[in-house]
Amino acid sequence: MRRAAIERLLPAAYQRAAGPGSVLGALLDVMEALHAPDEAVLADVDALSGPYRTPDGFVAYLTRWVAMDHVVAAPRADAPLPLPVGRLRDLVAHGALLARWRGTPYGMRTALELATGVTGFVLDEPPERPFHLVVRVPPAAADRLALVTRIVEAEKPAAVTVEVVAGDPAGPPSDPTPPDAGPPPTPEPDAAEPVAGVATVRAVGRAHVPAPLPHDPPEEPS
């Protein structure tokens, strides 16, 4: 709050006494200086809830808003994050999408790919073991098994047992894009005709997330 605005709130006698060089004038200057930091925060308060605008130290807190705090093993101010802050921002930005598809193969793969930056996770359901899921981790993410396990436990259906296996699954290759590289360019809507059987890619925030494949079940997750 500016000094002039504060001064207008005072009685007329005080306003006359708040001239230059007066004690009251000096107090009003101090009050303006004390208000300045808080007003700077309030002027841009919407940035605190923006996943790509909030300060790094606030990103872990935002994971609680979108039910992704299980990714952060120890959400303390002095604890290092288990993944780069940019990937944590991607998870927060896609929180609504992940909540909608929680409990489905698409939801689990998307969460794992956003958190690790690696594609090629394979989800197997052995016919001889009903209600059991085997998650095969590509070699590029084998060093992040603790993070992968936390995500799998949170994203799987409650009635399903799960097993996380590190190996070389027979799936798509891992993403060769380095973590620091920018997102791939989004094609123009009329750049090419869609190809049957190939999932389109949609951009949400700064990360590109593949849409569910055409053969995925159309029903909403439970």
Residue frames as a rotation matrix with the C-alpha (Angstrom) as fourth column:
MET 1
0.583 0.813 0.000 0.00
0.813 -0.583 0.000 0.00
0.000 0.000 -1.000 0.00
ARG 2
-0.149 -0.665 0.732 1.45
0.616 -0.641 -0.458 3.33
0.773 0.383 0.505 -1.04
ARG 3
-0.776 -0.238 -0.583 2.18
0.622 -0.440 -0.648 6.00
-0.103 -0.866 0.490 1.52
ALA 4
-0.879 0.469 0.082 -0.35
-0.427 -0.852 0.303 8.37
0.212 0.231 0.950 -0.05
ALA 5
-0.109 0.871 -0.480 -3.09
-0.128 0.466 0.875 5.73
0.986 0.157 0.061 0.22
ILE 6
-0.234 -0.024 -0.972 -2.24
0.874 0.433 -0.221 5.09
0.426 -0.901 -0.081 3.87
GLU 7
-0.956 -0.212 -0.205 -2.21
0.282 -0.860 -0.425 8.80
-0.087 -0.464 0.882 4.61
ARG 8
-0.618 0.776 0.124 -5.72
-0.446 -0.476 0.758 9.24
0.648 0.414 0.640 3.17
LEU 9
0.046 0.629 -0.776 -7.03
0.414 0.695 0.588 6.77
0.909 -0.349 -0.228 5.75
LEU 10
-0.625 -0.375 -0.684 -5.83
0.772 -0.167 -0.614 8.94
0.116 -0.912 0.394 8.64
PRO 11
0.461 0.752 -0.472 -7.88
0.806 -0.577 -0.131 11.69
-0.371 -0.320 -0.872 10.31
ALA 12
0.759 -0.090 0.645 -7.39
0.389 -0.731 -0.560 15.17
0.522 0.676 -0.520 8.87
ALA 13
0.861 -0.446 0.245 -5.25
-0.491 -0.606 0.625 16.30
-0.130 -0.659 -0.741 11.83
TYR 14
0.365 -0.739 0.566 -2.85
0.155 0.648 0.746 13.41
-0.918 -0.185 0.351 11.26
GLN 15
0.533 -0.145 0.834 -2.70
0.845 0.144 -0.515 14.09
-0.046 0.979 0.199 7.55
ARG 16
0.882 -0.199 0.428 -1.61
-0.096 -0.964 -0.249 17.67
0.462 0.178 -0.869 8.24
ALA 17
0.644 -0.650 0.404 1.05
-0.608 -0.114 0.785 16.37
-0.464 -0.752 -0.469 10.64
ALA 18
0.521 -0.421 0.743 2.47
0.418 0.884 0.208 13.87
-0.744 0.202 0.637 8.11
GLY 19
0.931 -0.182 -0.318 4.48
-0.357 -0.650 -0.672 16.40
-0.084 0.738 -0.669 6.14
PRO 20
0.570 -0.789 -0.230 7.98
0.214 0.413 -0.885 15.87
0.793 0.456 0.404 4.81
GLY 21
-0.422 -0.874 0.240 10.56
-0.136 -0.201 -0.970 15.40
0.896 -0.442 -0.034 7.55
SER 22
0.110 0.523 0.845 7.96
-0.952 -0.188 0.240 14.68
0.284 -0.831 0.478 10.25
VAL 23
-0.715 -0.331 0.615 8.00
-0.577 0.776 -0.253 11.65
-0.394 -0.536 -0.747 12.53
LEU 24
0.170 0.870 0.464 4.60
-0.210 0.492 -0.845 10.53
-0.963 0.046 0.266 11.26
GLY 25
0.665 0.017 -0.747 5.78
-0.742 -0.102 -0.663 10.88
-0.087 0.995 -0.055 7.67
ALA 26
-0.430 -0.885 -0.177 8.75
-0.882 0.454 -0.129 8.63
0.195 0.101 -0.976 8.41
LEU 27
-0.531 0.314 0.787 6.42
-0.322 0.785 -0.530 6.03
-0.784 -0.534 -0.316 9.96
LEU 28
0.600 0.790 -0.127 4.25
-0.380 0.142 -0.914 6.07
-0.704 0.597 0.386 6.85
ASP 29
0.244 -0.610 -0.754 7.33
-0.937 0.053 -0.346 5.46
0.251 0.791 -0.558 4.70
VAL 30
-0.761 -0.522 0.385 8.21
-0.625 0.751 -0.214 2.46
-0.177 -0.404 -0.897 6.85
MET 31
-0.054 0.832 0.552 4.66
-0.256 0.523 -0.813 1.12
-0.965 -0.185 0.185 6.55
GLU 32
0.679 0.276 -0.680 4.83
-0.700 -0.036 -0.713 1.34
-0.221 0.960 0.169 2.76
ALA 33
-0.236 -0.868 -0.437 8.13
-0.903 0.362 -0.231 -0.57
0.358 0.341 -0.869 2.73
LEU 34
-0.708 0.008 0.706 6.69
-0.450 0.765 -0.461 -3.27
-0.544 -0.644 -0.538 5.00
HIS 35
0.317 0.928 0.196 3.65
-0.318 0.299 -0.900 -3.77
-0.893 0.223 0.390 2.75
ALA 36
0.133 -0.258 -0.957 5.66
-0.971 -0.230 -0.073 -3.96
-0.201 0.938 -0.281 -0.49
PRO 37
-0.859 -0.507 -0.071 6.76
-0.509 0.829 0.233 -7.67
-0.059 0.236 -0.970 -0.32
ASP 38
-0.548 0.719 0.427 3.27
0.257 0.631 -0.732 -8.93
-0.796 -0.292 -0.530 0.51
GLU 39
0.376 0.710 -0.595 1.70
-0.380 -0.468 -0.798 -6.81
-0.845 0.526 0.094 -2.22
ALA 40
-0.311 -0.558 -0.769 4.18
-0.944 0.087 0.318 -8.20
-0.110 0.825 -0.554 -4.74
VAL 41
-0.960 0.003 0.279 3.08
-0.015 0.998 -0.059 -11.74
-0.279 -0.061 -0.958 -3.86
LEU 42
-0.165 0.985 0.046 -0.62
0.272 0.090 -0.958 -10.85
-0.948 -0.145 -0.283 -4.01
ALA 43
0.099 0.180 -0.979 -0.20
-0.756 -0.625 -0.192 -9.17
-0.647 0.759 0.074 -7.39
ASP 44
-0.236 -0.244 -0.941 0.88
-0.853 0.516 0.080 -12.52
0.466 0.821 -0.330 -8.88
VAL 45
-0.304 0.116 0.946 -0.84
-0.785 0.531 -0.317 -14.92
-0.539 -0.839 -0.070 -6.50
ASP 46
0.761 0.642 -0.089 -2.33
-0.570 0.599 -0.562 -17.01
-0.308 0.479 0.822 -9.32
ALA 47
0.191 -0.773 -0.605 1.20
-0.740 0.292 -0.606 -18.12
0.645 0.563 -0.516 -10.22
LEU 48
-0.445 -0.391 0.806 1.37
-0.867 0.413 -0.278 -20.14
-0.224 -0.822 -0.523 -6.99
SER 49
0.151 0.600 0.785 -1.19
-0.294 0.786 -0.544 -22.63
-0.944 -0.148 0.295 -8.30
GLY 50
0.773 0.052 -0.633 0.18
-0.635 0.063 -0.770 -22.78
0.000 0.997 0.082 -11.86
PRO 51
0.849 -0.430 0.307 2.28
0.288 0.864 0.412 -25.94
-0.442 -0.262 0.858 -12.29
TYR 52
0.279 -0.780 0.561 4.71
0.926 0.064 -0.371 -24.23
0.253 0.623 0.740 -14.69
ARG 53
0.244 -0.167 0.955 4.80
0.038 -0.983 -0.182 -20.84
0.969 0.080 -0.233 -12.92
THR 54
0.972 0.184 0.146 4.98
-0.135 -0.069 0.988 -21.72
0.192 -0.980 -0.042 -9.25
PRO 55
0.196 -0.955 0.222 8.39
-0.972 -0.219 -0.084 -21.61
0.129 -0.200 -0.971 -7.52
ASP 56
-0.246 -0.385 -0.890 10.32
-0.381 0.882 -0.276 -24.87
0.891 0.271 -0.364 -7.41
GLY 57
-0.970 -0.224 0.089 9.83
-0.158 0.315 -0.936 -25.19
0.182 -0.922 -0.341 -3.66
PHE 58
-0.389 0.904 0.178 6.04
-0.745 -0.195 -0.637 -25.11
-0.541 -0.381 0.750 -4.06
VAL 59
-0.271 0.288 -0.918 5.70
-0.817 0.436 0.378 -27.84
0.510 0.852 0.117 -6.70
ALA 60
-0.857 -0.085 -0.508 5.79
0.124 0.923 -0.363 -30.71
0.500 -0.374 -0.781 -4.18
TYR 61
-0.779 0.623 -0.075 2.96
-0.090 -0.229 -0.969 -29.04
-0.621 -0.748 0.234 -2.25
LEU 62
-0.233 0.716 -0.658 0.84
-0.947 -0.322 -0.015 -28.83
-0.223 0.619 0.753 -5.41
THR 63
-0.738 -0.040 -0.674 1.08
-0.316 0.903 0.292 -32.61
0.597 0.428 -0.678 -5.84
ARG 64
-0.885 0.458 -0.087 -1.27
0.290 0.394 -0.872 -32.89
-0.365 -0.797 -0.482 -2.84
TRP 65
-0.375 0.775 -0.508 -3.90
-0.620 -0.618 -0.484 -30.87
-0.689 0.133 0.712 -4.71
VAL 66
0.144 0.392 -0.909 -4.06
-0.966 0.253 -0.044 -33.41
0.213 0.884 0.415 -7.53
ALA 67
0.777 0.227 0.587 -3.58
-0.472 0.827 0.306 -36.59
-0.415 -0.515 0.750 -5.45
MET 68
0.749 -0.604 -0.272 -0.06
0.069 0.480 -0.875 -37.20
0.659 0.636 0.401 -6.77
ASP 69
0.471 -0.584 0.661 1.81
-0.858 -0.478 0.190 -36.68
0.205 -0.656 -0.726 -3.49
HIS 70
0.846 -0.193 0.497 2.70
-0.036 0.909 0.414 -40.41
-0.532 -0.369 0.762 -3.41
VAL 71
0.757 -0.612 0.230 5.33
0.371 0.113 -0.922 -39.58
0.538 0.783 0.312 -6.03
VAL 72
0.088 -0.703 0.705 7.19
-0.547 -0.626 -0.556 -37.44
0.832 -0.337 -0.440 -3.49
ALA 73
-0.009 -0.132 -0.991 8.61
0.475 0.872 -0.120 -39.88
0.880 -0.472 0.055 -0.98
ALA 74
-0.155 -0.113 -0.981 9.37
0.965 -0.229 -0.126 -37.28
-0.210 -0.967 0.144 1.70
PRO 75
0.264 0.320 0.910 7.57
0.665 -0.744 0.069 -33.97
0.699 0.586 -0.409 0.98
ARG 76
0.519 -0.207 -0.829 9.81
0.684 -0.481 0.548 -31.90
-0.512 -0.852 -0.108 3.27
ALA 77
0.966 -0.131 -0.223 11.40
-0.217 -0.881 -0.420 -28.61
-0.141 0.454 -0.880 2.38
ASP 78
0.189 -0.982 0.029 14.90
-0.877 -0.155 0.455 -30.03
-0.442 -0.112 -0.890 2.98
ALA 79
0.067 -0.127 0.990 14.37
0.104 0.987 0.120 -33.37
-0.992 0.095 0.080 1.20
PRO 80
-0.768 -0.363 -0.527 15.55
-0.468 -0.242 0.850 -33.78
-0.437 0.900 0.016 -2.40
LEU 81
0.317 0.912 -0.262 12.88
-0.844 0.145 -0.516 -34.60
-0.433 0.385 0.815 -4.94
PRO 82
0.033 -0.301 0.953 12.93
0.037 0.953 0.299 -38.16
-0.999 0.025 0.042 -6.32
LEU 83
0.149 0.032 0.988 12.63
0.967 0.204 -0.152 -36.83
-0.207 0.978 -0.001 -9.89
PRO 84
-0.834 -0.488 0.257 13.52
0.537 -0.823 0.183 -33.61
0.122 0.290 0.949 -11.72
VAL 85
-0.554 0.641 -0.531 11.25
0.145 -0.554 -0.820 -30.72
-0.820 -0.531 0.214 -10.83
GLY 86
-0.646 0.308 -0.698 10.25
-0.750 -0.425 0.507 -30.36
-0.141 0.851 0.506 -14.48
ARG 87
-0.721 0.391 -0.572 8.78
0.041 0.849 0.527 -33.87
0.692 0.357 -0.628 -14.50
LEU 88
-0.676 0.501 -0.540 6.98
0.680 0.142 -0.719 -33.15
-0.283 -0.854 -0.437 -11.24
ARG 89
-0.601 0.458 -0.655 5.46
-0.419 -0.878 -0.229 -30.07
-0.681 0.137 0.720 -12.88
ASP 90
-0.704 0.337 -0.626 4.26
-0.555 0.289 0.780 -32.28
0.444 0.896 -0.016 -15.76
LEU 91
-0.734 0.438 -0.520 2.56
0.563 0.819 -0.105 -34.64
0.380 -0.370 -0.848 -13.30
VAL 92
-0.586 0.532 -0.611 0.78
0.344 -0.519 -0.782 -31.74
-0.733 -0.669 0.121 -11.60
ALA 93
-0.638 0.321 -0.699 -0.31
-0.678 -0.664 0.314 -30.31
-0.364 0.675 0.642 -14.95
HIS 94
-0.519 0.425 -0.742 -1.78
-0.448 0.604 0.659 -33.69
0.728 0.674 -0.123 -15.94
GLY 95
-0.943 0.103 0.315 -3.36
-0.260 0.356 -0.897 -34.36
-0.205 -0.929 -0.309 -12.54
ALA 96
-0.057 0.998 -0.031 -6.94
-0.776 -0.064 -0.628 -34.21
-0.628 -0.012 0.778 -13.85
LEU 97
0.219 0.077 -0.973 -6.14
-0.857 0.492 -0.154 -36.55
0.467 0.867 0.174 -16.75
LEU 98
-0.717 -0.569 -0.402 -4.42
-0.304 0.775 -0.554 -39.05
0.627 -0.275 -0.729 -14.47
ALA 99
-0.743 0.513 0.429 -7.30
-0.437 0.114 -0.892 -38.96
-0.507 -0.851 0.139 -11.99
ARG 100
0.203 0.873 -0.443 -9.79
-0.941 0.049 -0.336 -39.71
-0.272 0.485 0.831 -14.76
TRP 101
0.440 -0.094 -0.893 -7.82
-0.569 0.740 -0.358 -42.74
0.694 0.666 0.272 -15.99
ARG 102
-0.439 -0.596 0.672 -6.62
-0.898 0.263 -0.353 -44.03
0.033 -0.758 -0.651 -12.60
GLY 103
-0.032 0.372 0.928 -6.99
-0.438 0.829 -0.348 -47.79
-0.898 -0.418 0.136 -12.37
THR 104
0.943 0.326 0.064 -6.52
-0.071 0.387 -0.919 -48.36
-0.325 0.862 0.388 -16.12
PRO 105
0.320 -0.870 0.375 -3.47
0.869 0.427 0.251 -49.44
-0.378 0.245 0.893 -18.16
TYR 106
0.273 -0.190 0.943 -3.47
0.645 -0.691 -0.326 -46.11
0.714 0.697 -0.066 -20.00
GLY 107
0.875 0.116 0.469 -3.49
-0.219 -0.770 0.599 -44.15
0.431 -0.627 -0.649 -16.74
MET 108
0.778 -0.623 0.083 -0.65
0.183 0.352 0.918 -46.16
-0.601 -0.699 0.388 -15.25
ARG 109
0.180 -0.740 0.648 1.52
0.981 0.185 -0.062 -45.97
-0.074 0.647 0.759 -18.37
THR 110
0.468 0.042 0.883 0.93
0.371 -0.916 -0.153 -42.23
0.802 0.399 -0.444 -18.68
ALA 111
0.963 -0.102 0.251 1.88
-0.269 -0.456 0.848 -41.60
0.028 -0.884 -0.466 -15.04
LEU 112
0.559 -0.798 0.226 5.03
0.490 0.538 0.687 -43.71
-0.669 -0.273 0.691 -15.37
GLU 113
0.161 -0.505 0.848 6.10
0.958 -0.129 -0.258 -42.01
0.239 0.853 0.463 -18.60
LEU 114
0.686 0.130 0.716 5.52
0.072 -0.991 0.111 -38.52
0.724 -0.025 -0.689 -17.21
ALA 115
0.943 -0.281 0.178 7.46
-0.228 -0.154 0.961 -39.27
-0.242 -0.947 -0.210 -14.02
THR 116
0.360 -0.848 0.390 10.43
0.395 0.517 0.760 -41.03
-0.845 -0.120 0.521 -15.65
GLY 117
0.251 -0.235 -0.939 10.56
-0.741 -0.671 -0.030 -39.47
-0.623 0.703 -0.343 -19.11
VAL 118
-0.843 -0.538 0.014 10.87
-0.442 0.706 0.553 -43.00
-0.307 0.460 -0.833 -20.53
THR 119
0.271 0.904 -0.329 8.45
-0.961 0.238 -0.138 -44.89
-0.047 0.354 0.934 -22.74
GLY 120
-0.271 -0.360 -0.893 8.22
-0.561 0.813 -0.157 -48.65
0.782 0.458 -0.423 -23.20
PHE 121
-0.684 0.137 0.716 6.52
-0.636 0.370 -0.678 -49.77
-0.358 -0.919 -0.166 -19.99
VAL 122
-0.507 0.491 -0.708 4.66
-0.356 0.629 0.691 -53.04
0.785 0.603 -0.144 -20.60
LEU 123
-0.377 0.503 0.778 1.70
-0.877 0.076 -0.474 -54.17
-0.297 -0.861 0.412 -18.49
ASP 124
-0.642 0.109 -0.759 1.01
-0.313 0.866 0.389 -57.93
0.700 0.488 -0.522 -18.57
GLU 125
0.040 0.694 0.719 -1.95
-0.983 0.156 -0.097 -59.76
-0.180 -0.703 0.688 -17.05
PRO 126
-0.878 -0.448 -0.170 -0.93
-0.473 0.865 0.166 -63.46
0.072 0.226 -0.971 -16.83
PRO 127
-0.056 0.935 -0.351 -3.95
-0.666 0.227 0.711 -65.66
0.744 0.274 0.609 -17.66
GLU 128
-0.056 -0.005 -0.998 -2.89
0.416 0.909 -0.028 -68.20
0.907 -0.417 -0.048 -15.04
ARG 129
-0.662 -0.155 -0.733 -2.97
0.744 -0.252 -0.619 -65.52
-0.089 -0.955 0.282 -12.30
PRO 130
0.135 0.784 0.606 -6.23
0.708 -0.504 0.495 -63.62
0.693 0.362 -0.623 -12.33
PHE 131
0.948 0.286 0.138 -6.27
0.153 -0.792 0.591 -60.17
0.278 -0.539 -0.795 -10.76
HIS 132
0.373 -0.899 -0.230 -2.48
0.489 -0.020 0.872 -59.95
-0.788 -0.438 0.432 -10.99
LEU 133
0.997 -0.068 0.039 -0.50
-0.011 -0.613 -0.790 -57.40
0.078 0.787 -0.612 -12.96
VAL 134
0.249 -0.968 0.018 3.15
0.815 0.220 0.536 -57.55
-0.523 -0.119 0.844 -14.04
VAL 135
0.965 -0.026 -0.260 4.74
-0.125 -0.919 -0.375 -54.20
-0.230 0.394 -0.890 -14.86
ARG 136
0.398 -0.858 0.325 7.87
0.898 0.437 0.054 -54.58
-0.189 0.270 0.944 -16.97
VAL 137
0.718 -0.215 -0.662 10.21
-0.016 -0.956 0.293 -51.61
-0.696 -0.200 -0.690 -16.62
PRO 138
0.888 -0.435 0.151 12.38
0.188 0.044 -0.981 -50.65
0.420 0.900 0.120 -19.62
PRO 139
0.206 -0.896 -0.394 16.15
0.954 0.273 -0.121 -50.58
0.216 -0.351 0.911 -19.02
ALA 140
-0.371 -0.388 0.844 16.28
0.328 -0.905 -0.272 -46.79
0.869 0.175 0.463 -19.24
ALA 141
0.192 0.513 0.837 14.13
-0.653 -0.569 0.499 -46.56
0.732 -0.643 0.226 -16.08
ALA 142
0.406 -0.031 -0.913 15.62
0.371 0.919 0.133 -49.52
0.835 -0.393 0.385 -14.20
ASP 143
-0.657 -0.722 -0.216 17.47
0.516 -0.222 -0.827 -47.19
0.549 -0.655 0.519 -11.83
ARG 144
-0.740 0.463 0.488 14.17
-0.605 -0.775 -0.182 -45.65
0.294 -0.430 0.854 -10.64
LEU 145
-0.539 0.528 -0.656 12.41
0.288 0.848 0.446 -48.77
0.791 0.052 -0.609 -9.38
ALA 146
-0.723 0.283 -0.631 11.45
0.636 -0.087 -0.767 -47.18
-0.272 -0.955 -0.117 -6.06
LEU 147
-0.706 0.462 -0.537 9.68
-0.475 -0.871 -0.126 -44.33
-0.526 0.166 0.834 -7.85
VAL 148
-0.617 0.467 -0.634 8.06
-0.528 0.351 0.773 -46.72
0.584 0.811 0.030 -10.34
THR 149
-0.684 0.340 -0.645 6.83
0.553 0.819 -0.155 -48.98
0.475 -0.462 -0.748 -7.53
ARG 150
-0.743 0.423 -0.519 5.19
0.262 -0.530 -0.806 -46.09
-0.617 -0.735 0.283 -5.66
ILE 151
-0.597 0.524 -0.608 3.38
-0.771 -0.585 0.252 -44.98
-0.224 0.619 0.753 -8.79
VAL 152
-0.631 0.342 -0.696 2.26
-0.226 0.777 0.587 -48.50
0.742 0.528 -0.414 -9.68
GLU 153
-0.768 0.333 -0.547 0.91
0.636 0.492 -0.594 -49.14
0.071 -0.804 -0.590 -6.18
ALA 154
-0.624 0.532 -0.573 -1.12
-0.027 -0.747 -0.664 -45.91
-0.781 -0.399 0.481 -6.33
GLU 155
-0.481 0.397 -0.782 -2.39
-0.854 -0.413 0.316 -46.27
-0.198 0.820 0.538 -9.91
LYS 156
-0.903 0.128 -0.411 -3.38
-0.050 0.917 0.396 -49.96
0.427 0.378 -0.821 -9.91
PRO 157
0.154 0.987 0.041 -6.93
-0.392 0.023 0.920 -51.13
0.907 -0.158 0.390 -9.09
ALA 158
-0.002 -0.154 0.988 -7.36
-0.995 -0.098 -0.017 -51.84
0.100 -0.983 -0.153 -5.39
ALA 159
0.694 0.396 0.601 -8.26
-0.516 0.856 0.031 -55.53
-0.502 -0.331 0.799 -5.91
VAL 160
0.881 -0.405 -0.244 -5.23
-0.028 0.469 -0.883 -56.31
0.472 0.785 0.402 -8.09
THR 161
0.611 -0.791 -0.041 -1.86
0.258 0.150 0.954 -57.60
-0.749 -0.593 0.296 -6.91
VAL 162
0.940 -0.299 -0.163 1.15
-0.302 -0.511 -0.805 -56.23
0.157 0.806 -0.570 -8.73
GLU 163
0.498 -0.852 0.161 4.73
0.586 0.467 0.662 -57.17
-0.639 -0.235 0.732 -9.53
VAL 164
0.844 -0.312 -0.436 7.33
-0.482 -0.796 -0.365 -54.74
-0.234 0.518 -0.823 -10.84
VAL 165
0.559 -0.638 0.530 10.01
0.594 0.754 0.281 -56.38
-0.579 0.158 0.800 -12.99
ALA 166
0.359 -0.551 -0.753 13.07
-0.615 -0.747 0.254 -54.66
-0.702 0.372 -0.607 -14.42
GLY 167
-0.038 -0.371 0.928 14.03
0.488 0.803 0.341 -56.01
-0.872 0.466 0.151 -17.81
ASP 168
-0.854 -0.246 -0.459 13.91
-0.299 -0.489 0.819 -55.50
-0.426 0.837 0.344 -21.53
PRO 169
-0.047 0.931 0.361 10.22
0.077 0.363 -0.928 -55.71
-0.996 -0.016 -0.089 -22.40
ALA 170
-0.685 -0.094 0.722 9.12
0.696 0.206 0.688 -56.41
-0.213 0.974 -0.076 -25.93
GLY 171
0.468 0.837 -0.283 7.56
0.720 -0.547 -0.427 -53.03
-0.512 -0.004 -0.859 -26.35
PRO 172
0.848 -0.130 0.514 8.29
0.294 -0.693 -0.659 -49.68
0.442 0.709 -0.549 -27.92
PRO 173
-0.119 -0.981 -0.156 11.82
0.792 0.001 -0.611 -48.31
0.599 -0.196 0.776 -27.41
SER 174
0.117 0.086 -0.989 12.56
0.854 -0.517 0.056 -45.81
-0.507 -0.852 -0.134 -24.71
ASP 175
0.944 0.317 0.094 12.27
0.324 -0.835 -0.444 -42.14
-0.062 0.450 -0.891 -25.54
PRO 176
0.126 -0.983 0.137 15.63
0.974 0.096 -0.205 -40.99
0.188 0.159 0.969 -26.94
THR 177
0.428 0.057 0.902 14.87
0.176 -0.984 -0.021 -37.34
0.887 0.168 -0.431 -26.24
PRO 178
-0.628 -0.691 -0.359 17.21
0.508 -0.015 -0.861 -36.02
0.589 -0.723 0.361 -23.51
PRO 179
-0.028 0.685 -0.728 15.45
0.995 -0.049 -0.085 -34.77
-0.094 -0.727 -0.680 -20.35
ASP 180
-0.333 -0.164 -0.929 16.55
0.366 -0.930 0.033 -31.18
-0.869 -0.329 0.369 -20.91
ALA 181
-0.943 -0.007 0.333 15.31
0.325 -0.245 0.913 -31.00
0.076 0.969 0.233 -24.48
GLY 182
-0.641 0.752 -0.153 12.19
-0.666 -0.644 -0.378 -29.05
-0.383 -0.140 0.913 -25.19
PRO 183
0.011 0.732 0.681 8.93
-0.010 0.681 -0.732 -30.73
-1.000 0.001 0.015 -26.14
PRO 184
-0.720 -0.247 0.648 8.59
0.593 0.265 0.760 -31.96
-0.359 0.932 -0.044 -29.71
PRO 185
-0.872 0.400 -0.282 6.68
-0.468 -0.851 0.238 -29.63
-0.144 0.339 0.929 -32.00
THR 186
-0.272 0.876 0.399 2.95
0.141 0.447 -0.884 -30.19
-0.952 -0.184 -0.245 -32.07
PRO 187
-0.832 -0.050 0.552 1.79
0.547 0.083 0.833 -30.87
-0.088 0.995 -0.041 -35.65
GLU 188
-0.763 0.606 -0.226 -0.75
-0.625 -0.781 0.016 -28.55
-0.167 0.153 0.974 -37.17
PRO 189
-0.105 0.800 0.590 -4.27
-0.356 0.524 -0.774 -29.99
-0.928 -0.292 0.230 -37.27
ASP 190
0.863 0.490 -0.122 -4.29
-0.266 0.235 -0.935 -30.20
-0.429 0.840 0.333 -41.06
ALA 191
-0.009 -0.960 -0.281 -0.63
-0.901 -0.114 0.419 -31.19
-0.434 0.257 -0.863 -41.47
ALA 192
-0.863 -0.264 -0.431 -1.42
-0.431 0.830 0.353 -34.83
0.265 0.491 -0.830 -42.10
GLU 193
0.200 0.954 -0.223 -4.38
-0.674 0.299 0.676 -37.15
0.712 0.015 0.702 -42.21
PRO 194
0.080 -0.149 0.986 -4.77
-0.910 0.393 0.133 -39.45
-0.407 -0.907 -0.105 -39.16
VAL 195
-0.515 -0.342 -0.786 -3.54
-0.633 0.770 0.080 -42.99
0.577 0.539 -0.613 -39.68
ALA 196
0.594 0.799 -0.093 -5.83
-0.558 0.492 0.668 -45.84
0.580 -0.345 0.738 -38.66
GLY 197
0.760 -0.210 -0.615 -4.61
0.459 0.844 0.279 -47.69
0.460 -0.494 0.738 -35.59
VAL 198
-0.385 -0.923 -0.006 -2.14
0.708 -0.291 -0.643 -44.98
0.592 -0.252 0.766 -34.55
ALA 199
0.340 0.517 -0.785 -2.81
0.917 -0.367 0.156 -42.92
-0.207 -0.773 -0.599 -31.44
THR 200
0.453 -0.153 0.878 -2.73
0.309 -0.897 -0.316 -39.18
0.836 0.415 -0.359 -31.81
VAL 201
-0.390 -0.647 -0.656 -0.61
0.898 -0.108 -0.427 -37.04
0.206 -0.755 0.622 -29.50
ARG 202
0.597 0.600 0.532 -2.09
0.406 -0.798 0.444 -34.19
0.692 -0.049 -0.721 -27.56
ALA 203
-0.542 -0.834 0.102 -0.21
0.413 -0.369 -0.833 -31.56
0.732 -0.409 0.545 -25.61
VAL 204
0.757 0.649 -0.077 -1.24
0.380 -0.341 0.860 -30.56
0.532 -0.680 -0.505 -22.11
GLY 205
0.790 -0.564 -0.240 1.06
-0.054 -0.454 0.889 -28.08
-0.611 -0.689 -0.389 -20.44
ARG 206
0.218 -0.807 -0.549 4.59
-0.938 -0.329 0.112 -28.72
-0.271 0.490 -0.829 -21.69
ALA 207
-0.671 -0.436 0.599 4.52
-0.320 0.900 0.297 -32.52
-0.668 0.008 -0.744 -21.87
HIS 208
-0.298 0.535 -0.790 3.06
-0.901 0.114 0.418 -34.47
0.314 0.837 0.449 -24.78
VAL 209
-0.508 0.239 0.827 0.74
-0.453 0.743 -0.493 -37.28
-0.733 -0.625 -0.269 -23.73
PRO 210
-0.937 0.200 -0.285 -0.51
-0.173 0.442 0.880 -39.93
0.302 0.874 -0.380 -26.18
ALA 211
-0.119 0.970 0.210 -4.25
-0.991 -0.127 0.029 -40.36
0.055 -0.205 0.977 -26.34
PRO 212
-0.080 0.145 0.986 -5.74
-0.386 0.908 -0.165 -43.79
-0.919 -0.394 -0.017 -25.53
LEU 213
-0.946 -0.305 -0.111 -5.39
-0.232 0.400 0.887 -46.25
-0.226 0.864 -0.449 -28.39
PRO 214
-0.355 0.876 -0.326 -8.53
-0.853 -0.160 0.497 -47.01
0.383 0.455 0.804 -30.43
HIS 215
-0.072 0.340 -0.938 -8.67
-0.018 0.939 0.342 -50.58
0.997 0.042 -0.062 -29.10
ASP 216
-0.976 -0.217 -0.017 -8.56
0.023 -0.027 -0.999 -49.47
0.217 -0.976 0.031 -25.46
PRO 217
-0.352 0.902 -0.249 -11.86
0.932 0.363 -0.004 -50.02
0.087 -0.233 -0.969 -23.62
PRO 218
-0.421 0.201 0.885 -14.08
0.270 -0.903 0.334 -46.95
0.866 0.379 0.326 -24.08
GLU 219
0.585 0.757 -0.289 -15.74
0.518 -0.075 0.852 -47.15
0.624 -0.649 -0.436 -20.69
GLU 220
0.362 -0.394 0.845 -14.78
-0.604 -0.790 -0.110 -44.76
0.710 -0.470 -0.524 -17.93
PRO 221
-0.558 -0.609 -0.563 -12.51
0.081 0.636 -0.768 -46.17
0.826 -0.474 -0.305 -15.17
SER 222
0.491 0.743 -0.455 -14.06
0.499 0.189 0.846 -47.12
0.714 -0.642 -0.278 -11.88
